[in-house]
Amino acid sequence: MNKDQVKGRVEQAKGAMKEATGKVVRNRSLEAEGKIDKTTGRARADYGDLKEDVRDAARDAAKSVERSAAERAAAERAAADRAEAQRAAAQRSASGRGDRLPPDDDEL
């Protein structure tokens, strides 16, 4: 919650109290002032709500970018590992060994 939200809600409450007081004492000026304060408070609170929503959206977007970057890095590491495994297999195959294990000492 930011200061605009708090101040707006406080102003709304003060406006509602002025409006109610104006009605009770039959003071149209006080009642009108209360309505103005209430409306102004609502606008300020809405502005604060919007600021909070924008801040949350920006935070979520930043987290999404970080998550995408981490996923991309992991995919690149996995691709590099697969490429290395394929190179090693090709070298073994080219040397004539293939994937065979070296013979045991008993077999020599």
ABEGO torsion letter per residue (X at the ends): XBAAAAAAAAAAAAAAAAAAAAAAAGBAAAAAAAAAAAAAAAAAAAAAAAAAAAAAAAAAAAAAAAAAAAAAAAAAAAAAAAAAAAAAAAAAAAAGAEABBBBBAAAX
